[in-house]
Amino acid sequence: MEKKQFQAESKRLLEMMINSIYSQKEVFLRELISNASDAIDKIYYKALTDDSLTFNKENYYIKVVSNKEDRTLTIKDTGIGMTKEELENNLGIIAKSGSLAFKKENELKDGHDIIGQFGVGFYAAFMVADVVTVISKALGADQAYKWESEGADGYTIQPVEKSTVGTEIILKIKENTEDESFDEYLEEYRLKQIIKKYSDFIRYPIKMDITERSLREGSENEYDEFTEEQTLNSMVPIWRKNKSELTDEDYANFYNEKQYGFDKPLKHIHISVDGSIRYNAILFIPENIPFDYYSKEFEKGLELYSSGVLIMNKCADLLPDHFSFVKGMVDSEDLSLNISREMLQQNRQLKLIAKNINKKIKSELQSLLKNDREKYDQFFNSFGRQLKFGVYNDFGANKEILQDLLLFYSSKEKKLVTLDEYVSRMPEEQKYIYYATGASIERIEKLPQAELVADKGFEILYFTEEIDEFAIKMLMNYKEKEFKSVSSGDLGIEDESDKTEETTKQDNKELFAAMKEILAEKVKDVRASKRLKSHPVCLSTEGEISIEMEKILQTMPNNQNVKADKVLEINVQHEVFESLKTAFANDKEKLTLYTSLLFNQALLIEGLPIQDPVEFTNDICKVMV
């Protein structure tokens, strides 16, 4: 029996296949099962044009057989089989795909797509096997043949006896090494796991003899073992069923079976597209935030299938970061895959699918917001921060997509509201969308800066998350209404007190200048407040950096000591102001004491640290003595 050599290029490719193309050895089983499925599909297509053939689906299957004693794993199929020439051409020349040639010859169209394209998947078997034997009998042939190889050294082909049409691939599993165990590829539980993971939706039954135990009759703790042939795969994927056939429970069961989360899906999205690119998708919006969602360990992405075969467990390119919480899968027959079927070539099909999915998710969230506000509020409490981050991220590239999905707590409604709802309620004289920032709703409600806006009856949005103000700064305006912090220098509110502001400013010019000198670089200015009603003092800001933004930036590494331009505002209608004027006229030391106390009081209101707490407590004691 003559041993034939692989072509020189094929030999190098085989060595590369074994050592580097596949990142996980377990995919060998996916490749062999996919080839077996292709072989059955070929009979199906032959039967469409050959009246002498009938295709009865019940007669076609794939069987996996493990033999631990012999260390062999066999994958059998009842497909079209191969002739001697086909064995030599398809297996002797690496990267020559019989499936690809069959597709071209038969112009397959009706949804039974042949999976194999590159003719290299078969050789993944050498990652786990020392010897690979293929016994095959072609449809219509009298003689069967055995192809056998130990790897790059070459292969043999010889006639053998085989009564039925189809192919058997027998792998002699490698012995364990110090670094790696190959025993797992002979274990029932592991084979079931791999088949379920990658090949659950192969359209033909994948069978295997499974060891079961039953309680021995008349015994309480003794069991009898027996083997039972079981079908391991689901075959018909849920995404290929009509939506009208499926219930919410069906989708929830699929969510749990795929282990997308330990919660219930808040909403499912079933997509079927048959256009320039064909694909099906089932997407889920989870009910609860995953425990690792905001950690480095979290990986976004959807499961990606090609004709029902899992290609990637997490395809990150299918989801934008702002919708990274979405779980689910996409299946397409039209994707351009690379040689290992583990990663995608950069192609327009994937980008088109991702673009459509992005639009669909937004549309479904808008529908949820409109038609089931309670559920949307629940969703937003879990994932609203991610939407806000999406507005801020990439220099606001996605702000138009996301702005209508945002919710903020309203001072008037005492609940979460949309920007559209806020704007629709604005009085005609209101120029800005007002907001206030703070650590909590309770803290914001006590802010002195909000007094004037609230007194005017204007609604205020409460920003309690770190990302809020950054997102709004990126958004800039909504429906031509600019955002304005209640702590900003100019609130754009006309008030009767404005008429006397200039007079007050001039009358107390020297006092405010003296206070500014006392505080030195701690503030940009000291001035009479237009916003305060009952509180004696507050801080406002000028410029783009607010006090809340300063606090956040100060906690970041390499913050470069970014600070807001602070203005100390004094309520000239408060009794404290009279004490300031008296001290300025008669006791400069007391003015220094009062100024320092008021500034530290303003810092505390804002939740900012006091530079010298000991000095502050001593100053309080001086006032008390």
Secondary structure as GFF3:
##gff-version 3
##sequence-region A 1 625
A	DSSP	alpha_helix	8	16	.	.	.	ID=ss1
A	DSSP	pi_helix	17	21	.	.	.	ID=ss2
A	DSSP	alpha_helix	27	49	.	.	.	ID=ss3
A	DSSP	three_ten_helix	57	59	.	.	.	ID=ss4
A	DSSP	beta_strand	62	67	.	.	.	ID=ss5
A	DSSP	beta_strand	72	77	.	.	.	ID=ss6
A	DSSP	alpha_helix	84	92	.	.	.	ID=ss7
A	DSSP	alpha_helix	98	106	.	.	.	ID=ss8
A	DSSP	three_ten_helix	121	127	.	.	.	ID=ss9
A	DSSP	beta_strand	129	137	.	.	.	ID=ss10
A	DSSP	beta_strand	144	149	.	.	.	ID=ss11
A	DSSP	beta_strand	155	160	.	.	.	ID=ss12
A	DSSP	beta_strand	166	173	.	.	.	ID=ss13
A	DSSP	three_ten_helix	183	186	.	.	.	ID=ss14
A	DSSP	alpha_helix	188	199	.	.	.	ID=ss15
A	DSSP	beta_strand	206	215	.	.	.	ID=ss16
A	DSSP	beta_strand	223	231	.	.	.	ID=ss17
A	DSSP	three_ten_helix	238	240	.	.	.	ID=ss18
A	DSSP	three_ten_helix	243	245	.	.	.	ID=ss19
A	DSSP	alpha_helix	248	257	.	.	.	ID=ss20
A	DSSP	beta_strand	265	274	.	.	.	ID=ss21
A	DSSP	beta_strand	278	286	.	.	.	ID=ss22
A	DSSP	beta_strand	302	306	.	.	.	ID=ss23
A	DSSP	beta_strand	309	315	.	.	.	ID=ss24
A	DSSP	three_ten_helix	316	318	.	.	.	ID=ss25
A	DSSP	three_ten_helix	321	323	.	.	.	ID=ss26
A	DSSP	beta_strand	327	332	.	.	.	ID=ss27
A	DSSP	alpha_helix	348	371	.	.	.	ID=ss28
A	DSSP	alpha_helix	373	392	.	.	.	ID=ss29
A	DSSP	three_ten_helix	393	396	.	.	.	ID=ss30
A	DSSP	alpha_helix	399	402	.	.	.	ID=ss31
A	DSSP	three_ten_helix	403	405	.	.	.	ID=ss32
A	DSSP	beta_strand	407	410	.	.	.	ID=ss33
A	DSSP	beta_strand	416	418	.	.	.	ID=ss34
A	DSSP	alpha_helix	419	424	.	.	.	ID=ss35
A	DSSP	beta_strand	433	437	.	.	.	ID=ss36
A	DSSP	alpha_helix	441	445	.	.	.	ID=ss37
A	DSSP	three_ten_helix	448	450	.	.	.	ID=ss38
A	DSSP	alpha_helix	451	455	.	.	.	ID=ss39
A	DSSP	beta_strand	460	463	.	.	.	ID=ss40
A	DSSP	alpha_helix	466	475	.	.	.	ID=ss41
A	DSSP	beta_strand	477	478	.	.	.	ID=ss42
A	DSSP	beta_strand	481	485	.	.	.	ID=ss43
A	DSSP	alpha_helix	498	507	.	.	.	ID=ss44
A	DSSP	alpha_helix	509	519	.	.	.	ID=ss45
A	DSSP	three_ten_helix	520	522	.	.	.	ID=ss46
A	DSSP	beta_strand	525	528	.	.	.	ID=ss47
A	DSSP	beta_strand	537	542	.	.	.	ID=ss48
A	DSSP	alpha_helix	547	554	.	.	.	ID=ss49
A	DSSP	beta_strand	565	570	.	.	.	ID=ss50
A	DSSP	alpha_helix	575	586	.	.	.	ID=ss51
A	DSSP	alpha_helix	588	606	.	.	.	ID=ss52
A	DSSP	alpha_helix	613	624	.	.	.	ID=ss53
###
